[in-house]
Amino acid sequence: MKAQFYLAMAAISGALAVSMGAFASHGLKDILSTKLMAVMQTGVQYQFYHTFALLLVGLLLRKQASGLLSLSAAAFLSGLLLFCGSLYLLAFSGVHWLGIVTPLGGLAFIVGWLSLAGFFLFKDRGDV
């Protein structure tokens, strides 16, 4: 996918992270249990971290086409959907089986970071 797509997704993810954090802090604090509020906060926190990672990778992709950067961006975006999305659904619904999806998102985040590391380690070889 093009760098502009990942940059747009990073911007949308940032807006959603702010919205989810504000909604949790103001709209859900009297509704959610302490445990489910912590689940929401974890989702928001990881969404912010990986929104910035996706933004960085998108900016790098604007400067240099790279399979490792494309993999990293796709993995970060997948992680945002799977990890953060499953935590938000768990917090809203209380359905605990949704938690089995969360590690898949965590794995996607790891792939994103390792792909980014590979890009930096091997970028001078010209074929990454």
DSSP file with accessible surface (Angstrom, degrees, kcal/mol):
  #  RESIDUE AA STRUCTURE BP1 BP2  ACC     N-H-->O    O-->H-N    N-H-->O    O-->H-N    TCO  KAPPA ALPHA  PHI   PSI    X-CA   Y-CA   Z-CA
    1    1 A M              0   0  151      0, 0.0     2,-0.1     0, 0.0    73,-0.1   0.000 360.0 360.0 360.0 162.6    0.0    0.0    0.0
    2    2 A K    >>  -     0   0  160      1,-0.1     4,-1.4     4,-0.0     3,-0.8  -0.384 360.0-117.6 -80.7 153.8    1.1    3.6   -0.4
    3    3 A A  H 3> S+     0   0    9      1,-0.3     4,-2.7     2,-0.2     5,-0.2   0.871 113.3  61.3 -55.1 -39.4    2.7    5.7    2.3
    4    4 A Q  H 3> S+     0   0  115      1,-0.2     4,-2.5     2,-0.2    -1,-0.3   0.858 100.7  54.0 -60.6 -35.4   -0.3    8.1    2.2
    5    5 A F  H <> S+     0   0   76     -3,-0.8     4,-2.6     2,-0.2    -1,-0.2   0.949 111.0  44.3 -63.0 -48.4   -2.6    5.3    3.2
    6    6 A Y  H  X S+     0   0   12     -4,-1.4     4,-2.3     2,-0.2    -2,-0.2   0.875 113.1  51.5 -66.5 -36.0   -0.6    4.4    6.3
    7    7 A L  H  X S+     0   0   29     -4,-2.7     4,-2.2     2,-0.2    -1,-0.2   0.920 111.0  47.9 -65.8 -41.5   -0.2    8.1    7.2
    8    8 A A  H  X S+     0   0   46     -4,-2.5     4,-2.6    -5,-0.2    -2,-0.2   0.916 111.4  50.6 -64.1 -41.5   -3.9    8.6    6.9
    9    9 A M  H  X S+     0   0   50     -4,-2.6     4,-2.9     1,-0.2    -2,-0.2   0.888 109.1  51.9 -64.1 -36.6   -4.5    5.5    9.0
   10   10 A A  H  X S+     0   0    2     -4,-2.3     4,-2.4     2,-0.2    -1,-0.2   0.923 110.5  48.0 -64.4 -42.4   -2.1    6.8   11.6
   11   11 A A  H  X S+     0   0   69     -4,-2.2     4,-2.1     2,-0.2    -2,-0.2   0.927 113.9  46.3 -64.9 -42.7   -3.9   10.1   11.7
   12   12 A I  H  X S+     0   0   89     -4,-2.6     4,-2.7     1,-0.2    -2,-0.2   0.923 111.7  51.9 -64.8 -41.9   -7.3    8.4   12.1
   13   13 A S  H  X S+     0   0    9     -4,-2.9     4,-2.7     1,-0.2    -2,-0.2   0.899 107.9  52.1 -62.8 -38.9   -5.9    6.1   14.8
   14   14 A G  H  X S+     0   0   17     -4,-2.4     4,-2.2     2,-0.2    -1,-0.2   0.928 110.4  47.7 -61.9 -44.1   -4.6    9.1   16.7
   15   15 A A  H  X S+     0   0   60     -4,-2.1     4,-2.4     1,-0.2    -2,-0.2   0.913 113.1  48.6 -63.2 -41.6   -8.0   10.7   16.6
   16   16 A L  H  X S+     0   0   91     -4,-2.7     4,-3.2     2,-0.2     5,-0.2   0.884 108.6  53.8 -66.6 -36.9   -9.6    7.4   17.7
   17   17 A A  H  X S+     0   0    0     -4,-2.7     4,-2.5     2,-0.2     5,-0.2   0.926 110.8  45.7 -64.1 -43.6   -7.1    7.0   20.6
   18   18 A V  H  X S+     0   0   86     -4,-2.2     4,-2.6     2,-0.2     5,-0.2   0.938 115.1  48.4 -62.1 -45.0   -7.9   10.5   21.9
   19   19 A S  H  X S+     0   0   70     -4,-2.4     4,-2.9     1,-0.2    -2,-0.2   0.921 112.8  46.8 -61.9 -46.3  -11.7    9.8   21.5
   20   20 A M  H  X S+     0   0   33     -4,-3.2     4,-2.6     2,-0.2    -1,-0.2   0.900 113.2  49.3 -65.2 -41.0  -11.5    6.4   23.2
   21   21 A G  H  X S+     0   0   17     -4,-2.5     4,-2.5    -5,-0.2    -2,-0.2   0.930 114.4  44.3 -63.5 -43.7   -9.4    7.8   26.1
   22   22 A A  H  X>S+     0   0   45     -4,-2.6     4,-2.7     2,-0.2     5,-0.5   0.923 113.5  50.8 -67.0 -42.4  -11.7   10.7   26.6
   23   23 A F  I  X>S+     0   0   98     -4,-2.9     4,-2.4    -5,-0.2     5,-1.2   0.921 112.8  46.3 -61.8 -43.1  -14.8    8.5   26.4
   24   24 A A  I  X5S+     0   0    3     -4,-2.6     4,-0.7     3,-0.2     5,-0.4   0.937 115.5  45.8 -64.8 -45.1  -13.4    6.1   28.9
   25   25 A S  I  <5S+     0   0   62     -4,-2.5    -2,-0.2    -5,-0.2    -1,-0.2   0.863 130.0  20.4 -67.5 -37.1  -12.3    8.8   31.3
   26   26 A H  I  <5S+     0   0  146     -4,-2.7    -3,-0.2    -5,-0.2    -2,-0.2   0.807 131.9  33.4-104.5 -36.3  -15.6   10.8   31.2
   27   27 A G  I  <<S+     0   0   35     -4,-2.4    -3,-0.2    -5,-0.5    -2,-0.1   0.699 125.0  33.1 -97.1 -21.9  -18.3    8.5   29.9
   28   28 A L  S >X<S+     0   0   13     -5,-1.2     4,-2.9    -4,-0.7     3,-1.5   0.510  84.4  96.5-113.8  -6.3  -17.4    5.1   31.3
   29   29 A K  T 34 S+     0   0  123     -5,-0.4    -1,-0.1     1,-0.3    -2,-0.1   0.814  95.2  39.1 -60.4 -29.0  -15.7    5.8   34.6
   30   30 A D  T 34 S+     0   0  148     -4,-0.2    -1,-0.3     1,-0.1    -2,-0.1   0.493 121.0  45.8 -95.1  -4.5  -19.0    5.2   36.5
   31   31 A I  T <4 S+     0   0  127     -3,-1.5    -2,-0.2     2,-0.1     2,-0.2   0.818  99.0  67.7-104.2 -45.5  -20.1    2.3   34.3
   32   32 A L  S  < S-     0   0   26     -4,-2.9    60,-0.1    -8,-0.2    59,-0.0  -0.511  81.8-115.6 -82.3 148.4  -17.0    0.1   33.9
   33   33 A S     >  -     0   0   64     -2,-0.2     4,-2.6    58,-0.1     5,-0.2  -0.261  34.6-103.6 -68.5 165.7  -15.5   -1.9   36.7
   34   34 A T  H  > S+     0   0  130      1,-0.2     4,-2.1     2,-0.2     5,-0.1   0.907 123.3  51.5 -58.6 -40.1  -11.9   -1.0   37.7
   35   35 A K  H  > S+     0   0  148      2,-0.2     4,-1.7     1,-0.2    -1,-0.2   0.929 111.8  44.4 -64.8 -46.4  -10.7   -4.1   35.9
   36   36 A L  H  > S+     0   0   29      2,-0.2     4,-2.2     1,-0.2    -1,-0.2   0.847 110.2  55.9 -70.9 -29.5  -12.4   -3.2   32.6
   37   37 A M  H  X S+     0   0   26     -4,-2.6     4,-2.6     2,-0.2    -1,-0.2   0.911 106.5  51.0 -66.4 -38.1  -11.4    0.4   32.9
   38   38 A A  H  X S+     0   0   44     -4,-2.1     4,-2.3     2,-0.2    -2,-0.2   0.880 107.4  53.6 -65.0 -36.6   -7.8   -0.8   33.1
   39   39 A V  H  X S+     0   0   24     -4,-1.7     4,-2.2     2,-0.2    -2,-0.2   0.932 109.8  47.9 -62.1 -44.8   -8.4   -2.9   30.0
   40   40 A M  H  X S+     0   0    0     -4,-2.2     4,-2.5     1,-0.2    -2,-0.2   0.932 110.7  51.0 -60.8 -45.6   -9.6    0.3   28.2
   41   41 A Q  H  X S+     0   0  112     -4,-2.6     4,-2.7     1,-0.2    -1,-0.2   0.881 108.4  52.0 -63.2 -37.1   -6.6    2.2   29.4
   42   42 A T  H  X S+     0   0   52     -4,-2.3     4,-2.6     2,-0.2     5,-0.3   0.927 109.5  50.0 -63.8 -44.0   -4.2   -0.5   28.1
   43   43 A G  H  X S+     0   0    0     -4,-2.2     4,-2.1     1,-0.2    -2,-0.2   0.933 112.8  46.1 -59.5 -45.4   -5.9   -0.3   24.7
   44   44 A V  H  X S+     0   0   18     -4,-2.5     4,-2.4     2,-0.2    -2,-0.2   0.931 112.6  50.6 -64.5 -44.1   -5.6    3.5   24.6
   45   45 A Q  H  X S+     0   0   90     -4,-2.7     4,-2.2     1,-0.2    -2,-0.2   0.949 113.8  43.1 -61.0 -49.1   -2.0    3.4   25.7
   46   46 A Y  H  X S+     0   0   88     -4,-2.6     4,-2.3     1,-0.2    -1,-0.2   0.845 110.4  57.4 -67.8 -31.5   -0.9    0.8   23.1
   47   47 A Q  H  X S+     0   0   11     -4,-2.1     4,-1.9    -5,-0.3    -1,-0.2   0.933 108.0  46.8 -64.6 -42.4   -3.0    2.6   20.4
   48   48 A F  H  X S+     0   0   63     -4,-2.4     4,-2.0     2,-0.2     5,-0.2   0.952 112.1  49.8 -63.8 -48.1   -1.0    5.8   21.0
   49   49 A Y  H  X S+     0   0  118     -4,-2.2     4,-1.6     1,-0.2    -2,-0.2   0.936 116.8  40.4 -54.7 -48.2    2.4    4.0   21.0
   50   50 A H  H  X S+     0   0   11     -4,-2.3     4,-2.4     2,-0.2    -1,-0.2   0.708 107.0  62.1 -83.4 -16.8    1.7    2.2   17.8
   51   51 A T  H  X S+     0   0    8     -4,-1.9     4,-2.4    -5,-0.2    -1,-0.2   0.928 107.5  45.9 -65.8 -44.0    0.0    5.1   16.1
   52   52 A F  H  X S+     0   0  130     -4,-2.0     4,-2.5     2,-0.2    -2,-0.2   0.891 111.9  51.6 -66.3 -37.1    3.3    7.0   16.4
   53   53 A A  H  X S+     0   0    5     -4,-1.6     4,-2.6    -5,-0.2    -1,-0.2   0.933 110.7  47.7 -63.4 -45.5    5.1    3.9   15.1
   54   54 A L  H  X S+     0   0    0     -4,-2.4     4,-2.7     2,-0.2    -2,-0.2   0.902 110.6  52.5 -63.0 -38.9    2.8    3.7   12.1
   55   55 A L  H  X S+     0   0   67     -4,-2.4     4,-2.4     2,-0.2    -2,-0.2   0.941 109.8  48.5 -61.8 -45.7    3.3    7.4   11.5
   56   56 A L  H  X S+     0   0   76     -4,-2.5     4,-2.5     1,-0.2    -2,-0.2   0.941 112.6  47.4 -60.0 -47.5    7.1    7.0   11.5
   57   57 A V  H  X S+     0   0    0     -4,-2.6     4,-2.6     1,-0.2    -1,-0.2   0.910 110.4  52.8 -64.2 -40.1    6.9    4.0    9.1
   58   58 A G  H  X S+     0   0    0     -4,-2.7     4,-1.3     2,-0.2    -1,-0.2   0.915 109.9  48.4 -60.6 -41.4    4.6    6.0    6.8
   59   59 A L  H  X S+     0   0   85     -4,-2.4     4,-0.9     1,-0.2     3,-0.3   0.907 111.4  49.8 -66.1 -40.2    7.0    8.9    6.7
   60   60 A L  H >X S+     0   0   41     -4,-2.5     4,-2.0     1,-0.2     3,-0.8   0.896 106.8  55.7 -63.4 -39.8    9.9    6.5    6.0
   61   61 A L  H 3< S+     0   0   20     -4,-2.6    -1,-0.2     1,-0.2    -2,-0.2   0.791  99.7  60.6 -63.9 -28.2    7.9    4.9    3.2
   62   62 A R  H 3< S+     0   0  153     -4,-1.3    -1,-0.2    -3,-0.3    -2,-0.2   0.818 112.3  38.8 -66.4 -29.2    7.5    8.3    1.6
   63   63 A K  H << S+     0   0  188     -4,-0.9     2,-0.3    -3,-0.8    -2,-0.2   0.764 129.4  16.3 -90.3 -30.9   11.3    8.6    1.3
   64   64 A Q     <  -     0   0   77     -4,-2.0    -1,-0.3     2,-0.1     2,-0.2  -0.940  67.8-131.5-151.7 123.9   12.1    5.0    0.4
   65   65 A A        +     0   0   91     -2,-0.3     2,-0.3    -3,-0.1    63,-0.1  -0.540  40.2 165.1 -70.1 135.9   10.1    2.1   -0.9
   66   66 A S     >  -     0   0    8     -2,-0.2     4,-2.4     1,-0.1     5,-0.2  -0.933  43.4-144.9-158.7 132.8   10.9   -1.0    1.1
   67   67 A G  H  > S+     0   0   55     -2,-0.3     4,-2.6     2,-0.2     5,-0.2   0.883 106.8  51.3 -63.4 -39.4    9.3   -4.4    1.6
   68   68 A L  H  > S+     0   0   47     60,-1.9     4,-2.5     2,-0.2    -1,-0.2   0.892 110.6  47.9 -67.4 -38.3   10.3   -4.4    5.3
   69   69 A L  H  > S+     0   0    0     59,-0.5     4,-2.8     2,-0.2    -2,-0.2   0.908 111.9  50.0 -66.9 -40.7    8.8   -1.0    5.8
   70   70 A S  H  X S+     0   0   39     -4,-2.4     4,-2.5     2,-0.2    -2,-0.2   0.919 112.0  48.0 -63.0 -41.5    5.6   -2.1    4.1
   71   71 A L  H  X S+     0   0   85     -4,-2.6     4,-2.7     2,-0.2    -2,-0.2   0.926 111.5  51.0 -62.9 -43.2    5.5   -5.2    6.3
   72   72 A S  H  X S+     0   0    0     -4,-2.5     4,-2.8     2,-0.2     5,-0.2   0.936 111.3  47.0 -60.5 -46.6    6.1   -3.1    9.4
   73   73 A A  H  X S+     0   0    0     -4,-2.8     4,-2.5     1,-0.2     5,-0.2   0.933 113.7  47.5 -62.7 -44.9    3.2   -0.7    8.5
   74   74 A A  H  X S+     0   0   35     -4,-2.5     4,-2.6     1,-0.2    -1,-0.2   0.895 113.0  49.4 -64.4 -38.8    0.8   -3.5    7.7
   75   75 A A  H  X S+     0   0    9     -4,-2.7     4,-2.8     2,-0.2    -2,-0.2   0.917 111.0  48.8 -67.4 -42.8    1.8   -5.3   10.9
   76   76 A F  H  X S+     0   0    0     -4,-2.8     4,-2.4     2,-0.2    -2,-0.2   0.928 113.0  47.8 -62.4 -42.4    1.3   -2.2   13.0
   77   77 A L  H  X S+     0   0   31     -4,-2.5     4,-2.1     2,-0.2    -2,-0.2   0.930 112.9  48.3 -64.6 -42.9   -2.1   -1.5   11.5
   78   78 A S  H  X S+     0   0   55     -4,-2.6     4,-3.1     1,-0.2     5,-0.3   0.912 111.0  51.6 -61.6 -42.9   -3.1   -5.1   12.0
   79   79 A G  H  X>S+     0   0    0     -4,-2.8     4,-2.5     1,-0.2     5,-1.0   0.897 106.8  53.4 -61.7 -40.7   -1.9   -4.9   15.6
   80   80 A L  I  <>S+     0   0   13     -4,-2.4     5,-1.3     3,-0.2     4,-0.4   0.935 114.2  42.0 -59.5 -44.8   -4.0   -1.8   16.2
   81   81 A L  I  <5S+     0   0  123     -4,-2.1     4,-0.3     3,-0.2     5,-0.3   0.942 124.2  34.8 -67.9 -47.8   -7.1   -3.5   14.9
   82   82 A L  I  X5S+     0   0   65     -4,-3.1     4,-1.4     3,-0.2    23,-0.2   0.939 126.0  34.8 -76.4 -50.0   -6.6   -6.8   16.7
   83   83 A F  I  X5S+     0   0   26     -4,-2.5     4,-1.9    -5,-0.3    -3,-0.2   0.994 129.3  30.7 -70.6 -61.6   -4.9   -5.8   20.0
   84   84 A C  I  ><S+     0   0    2     -5,-1.0     4,-2.6    -4,-0.4     5,-0.2   0.920 120.4  53.2 -67.3 -42.0   -6.6   -2.5   20.7
   85   85 A G  H  ><S+     0   0   23     -5,-1.3     4,-2.6    -4,-0.3    -1,-0.2   0.909 109.3  48.2 -59.6 -42.5   -9.9   -3.4   19.0
   86   86 A S  H  X S+     0   0    6     -4,-1.4     4,-2.4    -5,-0.3    -1,-0.2   0.887 111.4  50.6 -67.8 -36.0  -10.2   -6.6   21.1
   87   87 A L  H  X S+     0   0   16     -4,-1.9     4,-2.7     2,-0.2    -2,-0.2   0.915 111.1  48.4 -66.8 -40.9   -9.4   -4.8   24.3
   88   88 A Y  H  X S+     0   0   21     -4,-2.6     4,-2.7     2,-0.2     5,-0.2   0.935 113.0  47.5 -63.9 -44.7  -12.1   -2.2   23.5
   89   89 A L  H  X S+     0   0   98     -4,-2.6     4,-2.7     1,-0.2     6,-0.4   0.899 111.9  50.8 -62.9 -40.1  -14.6   -4.8   22.7
   90   90 A L  H  X S+     0   0   15     -4,-2.4     4,-2.9     2,-0.2    -2,-0.2   0.934 112.1  46.8 -61.2 -46.4  -13.8   -6.7   25.8
   91   91 A A  H  < S+     0   0    1     -4,-2.7    -2,-0.2     1,-0.2    -1,-0.2   0.916 117.3  42.6 -63.9 -42.9  -14.2   -3.6   27.9
   92   92 A F  H  < S+     0   0   93     -4,-2.7    -1,-0.2    -5,-0.2    -2,-0.2   0.875 128.3  27.3 -71.1 -38.7  -17.5   -2.6   26.3
   93   93 A S  H  < S-     0   0   62     -4,-2.7    -2,-0.2    -5,-0.2    -3,-0.2   0.726  86.2-139.2 -98.2 -27.1  -19.0   -6.1   26.3
   94   94 A G     <  +     0   0   26     -4,-2.9     2,-0.9    -5,-0.4    -4,-0.1   0.534  52.7 144.9  74.9   5.8  -17.4   -7.9   29.2
   95   95 A V    >   -     0   0   54     -6,-0.4     3,-1.2     1,-0.2    -1,-0.3  -0.678  34.2-165.1 -81.0 107.7  -17.2  -10.9   26.9
   96   96 A H  G >  S+     0   0  118     -2,-0.9     3,-2.0     1,-0.3     4,-0.2   0.728  76.0  73.2 -74.3 -21.6  -13.9  -12.5   28.0
   97   97 A W  G >  S+     0   0  169      1,-0.3     3,-1.8     2,-0.2    -1,-0.3   0.756  82.2  74.2 -65.8 -18.2  -13.3  -14.9   25.1
   98   98 A L  G X> S+     0   0   25     -3,-1.2     3,-1.8     1,-0.3     4,-0.6   0.775  78.8  76.9 -61.9 -21.7  -12.5  -11.8   23.0
   99   99 A G  G <4 S+     0   0   25     -3,-2.0    -1,-0.3     1,-0.3     3,-0.2   0.687  77.1  72.1 -63.2 -17.3   -9.2  -11.8   25.0
  100  100 A I  G <4 S+     0   0  123     -3,-1.8     4,-0.4     1,-0.2    -1,-0.3   0.736  94.1  54.8 -72.3 -17.3   -8.0  -14.7   22.8
  101  101 A V  T X> S+     0   0   41     -3,-1.8     4,-1.4    -4,-0.2     3,-1.0   0.813  90.6  76.2 -80.4 -29.5   -7.6  -12.2   19.9
  102  102 A T  H 3X S+     0   0   18     -4,-0.6     4,-2.2     1,-0.3     3,-0.4   0.869  88.7  54.4 -55.1 -45.9   -5.4   -9.8   21.8
  103  103 A P  H 3> S+     0   0   85      0, 0.0     4,-2.6     0, 0.0    -1,-0.3   0.839 102.9  58.5 -61.9 -28.1   -2.2  -11.9   21.6
  104  104 A L  H <> S+     0   0  102     -3,-1.0     4,-2.1    -4,-0.4    -2,-0.2   0.903 107.1  47.3 -64.6 -39.0   -2.5  -12.0   17.8
  105  105 A G  H  X S+     0   0    0     -4,-1.4     4,-2.2    -3,-0.4    -1,-0.2   0.894 110.3  52.4 -67.1 -38.1   -2.5   -8.2   17.8
  106  106 A G  H  X S+     0   0   17     -4,-2.2     4,-2.2     2,-0.2    -2,-0.2   0.906 108.3  51.0 -62.9 -40.1    0.5   -8.3   20.2
  107  107 A L  H  X S+     0   0  103     -4,-2.6     4,-2.6     1,-0.2    -1,-0.2   0.910 107.8  52.8 -63.2 -40.4    2.3  -10.7   17.8
  108  108 A A  H  X S+     0   0   16     -4,-2.1     4,-2.5     1,-0.2    -2,-0.2   0.913 107.5  51.9 -62.1 -40.8    1.5   -8.3   14.9
  109  109 A F  H  X S+     0   0    8     -4,-2.2     4,-2.5     2,-0.2    -1,-0.2   0.923 109.3  49.9 -60.5 -42.9    3.1   -5.4   16.9
  110  110 A I  H  X S+     0   0   94     -4,-2.2     4,-2.8     1,-0.2     5,-0.2   0.929 109.9  50.1 -62.3 -44.2    6.2   -7.5   17.5
  111  111 A V  H  X S+     0   0   53     -4,-2.6     4,-2.7     1,-0.2     5,-0.2   0.916 109.8  52.6 -60.0 -40.9    6.4   -8.3   13.7
  112  112 A G  H  X S+     0   0    0     -4,-2.5     4,-2.0     1,-0.2    -2,-0.2   0.935 112.0  43.9 -60.4 -46.0    6.1   -4.6   13.1
  113  113 A W  H  X S+     0   0  116     -4,-2.5     4,-2.5     2,-0.2    -2,-0.2   0.910 114.7  48.6 -68.0 -41.2    8.9   -3.7   15.4
  114  114 A L  H  X S+     0   0  117     -4,-2.8     4,-2.7     2,-0.2    -2,-0.2   0.891 110.8  50.9 -68.3 -36.3   11.2   -6.4   14.1
  115  115 A S  H  X S+     0   0   10     -4,-2.7     4,-2.3    -5,-0.2    -1,-0.2   0.906 110.5  49.6 -64.9 -40.5   10.5   -5.5   10.5
  116  116 A L  H  X S+     0   0    9     -4,-2.0     4,-2.1    -5,-0.2    -2,-0.2   0.923 110.8  49.5 -64.1 -42.3   11.4   -1.9   11.3
  117  117 A A  H  X S+     0   0   43     -4,-2.5     4,-2.7     1,-0.2    -2,-0.2   0.926 109.5  52.3 -61.6 -43.7   14.6   -3.1   13.0
  118  118 A G  H  X S+     0   0   11     -4,-2.7     4,-2.4     1,-0.2    -1,-0.2   0.897 106.6  53.7 -59.3 -40.4   15.4   -5.2    9.9
  119  119 A F  H  X S+     0   0    3     -4,-2.3     4,-1.3     1,-0.2    -1,-0.2   0.949 112.3  43.3 -59.2 -48.2   15.0   -2.2    7.7
  120  120 A F  H  < S+     0   0   96     -4,-2.1     4,-0.2     1,-0.2    -2,-0.2   0.877 116.0  48.2 -68.1 -35.6   17.4   -0.1    9.7
  121  121 A L  H  < S+     0   0  131     -4,-2.7    -1,-0.2    -5,-0.2    -2,-0.2   0.855 126.6  24.7 -71.0 -34.7   19.9   -2.9   10.0
  122  122 A F  H >< S+     0   0   78     -4,-2.4     3,-1.9    -5,-0.2     5,-0.4   0.314  84.7 108.3-117.1   9.2   19.9   -3.9    6.4
  123  123 A K  G >< S+     0   0   82     -4,-1.3     3,-1.2     1,-0.3     5,-0.2   0.804  75.0  61.6 -63.7 -26.4   18.8   -0.7    4.5
  124  124 A D  G 3  S+     0   0  153      1,-0.3    -1,-0.3    -4,-0.2    -2,-0.1   0.645  89.6  70.9 -75.6 -11.4   22.3   -0.1    3.1
  125  125 A R  G <  S-     0   0  178     -3,-1.9    -1,-0.3     1,-0.1    -2,-0.2   0.647  99.0-136.6 -76.5 -18.2   22.1   -3.4    1.2
  126  126 A G  S <  S+     0   0   63     -3,-1.2    -3,-0.1    -4,-0.4    -2,-0.1   0.353  81.6  82.5  86.8  -7.6   19.6   -1.9   -1.1
  127  127 A D              0   0  131     -5,-0.4    -4,-0.1     1,-0.1    -1,-0.1   0.048 360.0 360.0-121.8  29.8   17.1   -4.8   -1.2
  128  128 A V              0   0   26     -5,-0.2   -60,-1.9    -6,-0.2   -59,-0.5   0.255 360.0 360.0-106.1 360.0   15.0   -4.4    1.9
